[in-house]
């Protein structure tokens, strides 16, 4: 995963950990989930969501989508609760927009 995509993922996770769901929606990164659906998914999982260590981002599963124009990828990242990796997974889509910048959107938050 390149550093630009890693930064997008990390920033999104920090917003989630900070319960800044309205900001995620305002940034257009919520995908198909509303602010309340994101909040419910995070709060329904037992424990307290915590900031993962930087090394955790190296364990994200990255799937290339074969679209040379947008360099699309799907990423699965295990969120952290109570300072430990959990099985609650953040699924996101990443692609380049019309300006050539990578953008990230949530696909789902679910237990894998």
C-alpha positions in Angstrom: 0.0 0.0 0.0 1.5 3.3 -1.0 2.0 6.1 1.5 -0.8 8.3 0.1 -3.4 5.5 0.5 -2.1 4.6 3.9 -2.5 8.2 5.0 -6.1 8.3 3.7 -6.9 5.1 5.6 -5.2 6.4 8.8 -7.0 9.7 8.7 -10.4 7.9 8.2 -9.7 5.6 11.1 -8.8 8.6 13.3 -12.1 10.2 12.4 -13.9 7.0 13.3 -12.1 6.6 16.6 -12.9 10.3 17.4 -16.6 9.6 16.7 -16.5 12.3 14.0 -19.2 10.7 11.8 -20.7 13.9 10.6 -17.3 15.0 9.4 -16.9 11.7 7.5 -20.2 12.4 5.8 -19.3 16.0 5.0 -16.0 14.7 3.4 -18.0 12.3 1.3 -16.1 9.3 2.8 -19.1 7.5 4.3 -20.0 5.6 1.1 -23.3 3.9 1.6 -23.4 4.3 5.4 -25.1 7.2 7.2 -23.5 8.8 10.2 -25.9 6.9 12.5 -25.1 3.5 10.8 -21.4 4.1 11.3 -21.9 5.1 14.9 -24.1 2.0 15.6 -21.6 -0.3 14.0 -18.8 1.1 16.2 -20.8 1.3 19.4 -22.4 -2.1 19.1 -19.0 -3.8 19.2 -18.0 -4.6 22.8 -15.2 -2.5 24.3 -13.9 0.9 23.4 -12.5 1.7 20.0 -8.9 2.8 20.2 -6.2 4.2 17.9 -4.3 1.4 16.3 -0.5 1.5 16.3 1.1 2.7 13.1 2.4 -0.8 12.4 -1.2 -2.1 12.2 -1.7 -0.4 8.8 0.9 -2.7 7.4 -1.4 -5.6 8.0 -4.3 -4.2 6.0 -5.5 -6.4 3.2 -5.3 -4.6 -0.1 -7.1 -6.0 -3.2 -6.3 -4.4 -6.5 -9.3 -3.8 -8.8 -8.3 -4.1 -12.4 -9.1 -0.6 -13.6 -6.0 1.2 -14.8 -7.7 4.6 -15.1 -8.6 4.9 -11.4 -6.1 2.6 -9.8 -9.0 1.2 -7.7 -8.4 -0.9 -4.6 -10.5 -2.4 -1.9 -9.0 -2.5 1.6 -10.0 -4.5 4.7 -8.6 -3.1 7.9 -9.2 -4.6 11.4 -10.2 -1.9 13.9 -8.7 -1.8 17.4 -10.7 -2.0 20.6 -9.3 -1.7 24.1 -5.8 -1.4 22.5 -6.0 -4.8 20.8 -6.9 -5.8 17.3 -10.5 -6.8 16.9 -12.5 -8.8 14.3 -14.5 -5.7 13.5 -13.4 -4.7 10.0 -13.5 -1.5 8.1 -13.9 -2.1 4.4 -13.1 0.8 2.1 -12.8 1.5 -1.6 -10.0 3.7 -2.8 -9.7 5.1 -6.4 -8.4 8.2 -8.2 -10.9 10.9 -8.9 -11.1 13.0 -12.1 -8.2 15.2 -10.8 -6.0 12.2 -10.3 -6.2 12.3 -6.5 -6.9 9.2 -4.4 -10.2 9.3 -2.6 -11.5 6.8 0.0 -15.0 5.8 0.9 -16.4 3.3 3.4 -18.0 0.2 1.9 -18.9 -1.4 5.2 -18.0 -1.9 8.9 -18.6 -5.5 9.8 -17.3 -8.5 11.7 -15.1 -10.8 9.6 
